[in-house]
């Protein structure tokens, strides 16, 4: 019987679906097929209870036989042993791995180390172990000698196994954009974690890229100098991340206009309305030029004189703003009434007033010649006897 089994084995080498003894003879549970998963006394048997099936499977009656099945698919009578596609090449992945190619979250959850139970290839580690490590000639029959004890796995995992995975920092899975993926065992080594998303540097996209529970925190990508298109102090801006997009926001808001050479209220005008000015002040000048009023000029408040320097007149003031009053006023011919007669004389400035000092009486031949006296000729008569202009 043993030699017959090994003849079958040698004849089956190179075919994907060929399995030792078609699941009848075995040394460990790994030598048995899905419908008869239990190795008992060298023969594969149907399962007796859930403990025979391993993690994640239950012993159920399917198509009149006891098999290990996924509890969530017990009512599906079409359950069959998963197997590689006929046209898949060596090293092709099971269909369940394809669901992660697009980066989607895994649809199934596998505990670490849980087997997918795909059929064994003719050159699988278990078959080689049964044949004494060589597939060129049959070894001793499995029934000869004591049944070997099950030793450690020759590798980290078994080809075809799948498991959930996540390589990001603890506590970040399921936060923000972070999610887990799945791994497939190939040639005894776990492959890359397909479909997982781990924390990355935060960018301005309205997403939680670093998986810390906050979106676009720290103004990612922002802070650069920019122009807002507004007037005055509102023109300067900085890029700011808002609602997943970078926008130029003004670093200053419109405010009350002040005298500083800037457009504080962002209306396109600078220092309009004499901001801060209008108060009385004293200039550094003298005389009539000393009194002034504060004016905003060149971005600064300055005291501007209310009057400009002018020609000095006899008024008791420093009209030419030189520090002297009524100076340099020339004397002129003047006329004054004294003792009811008109006198001519010379003028002088005294106490801010012009004073006419009489010198001689005005003579006349007729009343018309009295017109130069104060009030004009109508106020005088010419005394022909003494030829003087006398007040009427």
CORQUIHU-V350865 format. One record per pair of residues at least 4 apart in sequence whose ideal C-beta (glycine too) atoms are under 6 Angstrom apart, sorted by the first residue. I is the first residue (numbers start at 1). J is the second residue. Records with the same first field share a line. If there is no record, write none. Layout:
BEGIN
I: J / J
END
This chain:
BEGIN
2: 141 / 143
5: 21 / 25
6: 138
9: 20
12: 18
13: 122 / 135
17: 119
18: 122
19: 120
20: 31 / 127
21: 25
23: 32 / 33 / 36 / 44
24: 44
25: 142
26: 31 / 32 / 39 / 44
27: 31 / 142
28: 39 / 150
29: 39
30: 126
32: 36 / 37 / 39 / 44
34: 81 / 117
35: 65 / 67
36: 44 / 45 / 46
37: 47 / 68
38: 45 / 47 / 52
39: 44
40: 45
46: 65 / 66
47: 52 / 53 / 59 / 66 / 68
48: 52
49: 59
50: 58 / 59
52: 59
53: 57 / 59 / 68
55: 111 / 114
56: 114
57: 68
58: 71
59: 66
60: 69 / 74
61: 66
62: 67 / 69 / 79
69: 74 / 79
73: 79
82: 118
83: 119
84: 88
88: 92
93: 97 / 184
97: 184
99: 107
100: 181 / 182 / 194 / 195
103: 195
105: 179
106: 182
109: 164
110: 114 / 162 / 163 / 164
112: 163
115: 161
116: 160 / 161 / 162
118: 160
120: 124
125: 154
128: 133
131: 135 / 139
132: 139
140: 144
155: 188
157: 161 / 185 / 190
159: 185
161: 185
162: 182 / 184
163: 183
164: 180 / 182
165: 181 / 183 / 193
166: 173 / 180 / 196
167: 193
168: 172 / 178 / 198 / 199
172: 178 / 199 / 211
173: 178 / 180
175: 211 / 213
176: 208 / 211
177: 197 / 207 / 209
178: 197 / 199 / 211
179: 197
180: 196
181: 193 / 194 / 195 / 196
182: 194
183: 190 / 191 / 193
184: 191
185: 190
186: 191
199: 210 / 211
200: 209
202: 209 / 210 / 220
203: 209 / 220
204: 216 / 220 / 221 / 241 / 246
205: 244
206: 244
208: 215
216: 241
219: 241
220: 241
221: 246
222: 239 / 240 / 241 / 246
223: 238
224: 239
226: 237 / 239 / 248
228: 235 / 237 / 248 / 250
230: 234 / 235 / 266
231: 263 / 266 / 268
232: 263 / 266
233: 252 / 262
234: 250 / 252 / 266
236: 251
237: 248 / 249 / 250 / 251
238: 251
239: 246 / 248
240: 247 / 249
241: 246
242: 247
254: 265 / 266
255: 264
257: 264 / 265 / 275
258: 264 / 275
259: 271 / 275 / 276 / 296 / 301
260: 299
261: 299
263: 270
271: 275 / 296
274: 296
275: 296
276: 301
277: 294 / 295 / 296 / 301
279: 294
281: 292 / 294 / 303
282: 290
283: 290 / 292 / 303 / 305
285: 289 / 290 / 305 / 321
286: 290 / 321 / 323
287: 318 / 321
288: 307 / 317 / 319 / 321
289: 305 / 309 / 321
291: 306
292: 303 / 304 / 305 / 306
294: 301 / 303
295: 302 / 304
296: 301
297: 302
309: 320 / 321
310: 319
312: 319 / 320
313: 319
314: 326 / 329 / 349 / 354
315: 352
316: 352
318: 325
326: 349
329: 349
331: 346 / 347 / 348
332: 347
334: 345 / 347 / 356
335: 342 / 344 / 372 / 373 / 374
336: 343 / 345 / 356 / 358
337: 342 / 374
338: 343 / 358
340: 390 / 391
341: 361 / 388 / 390
342: 362 / 373 / 389
343: 358 / 361
344: 362
345: 356 / 357 / 358 / 359
346: 357
347: 354 / 356
348: 355
349: 354
350: 355
361: 388
362: 389
363: 387
364: 369 / 370 / 382 / 387 / 389
366: 382
367: 377 / 381 / 382
368: 377
370: 377 / 380 / 382 / 389
371: 376 / 377
373: 380 / 389
375: 379
380: 389
381: 390 / 392
383: 388 / 390
END
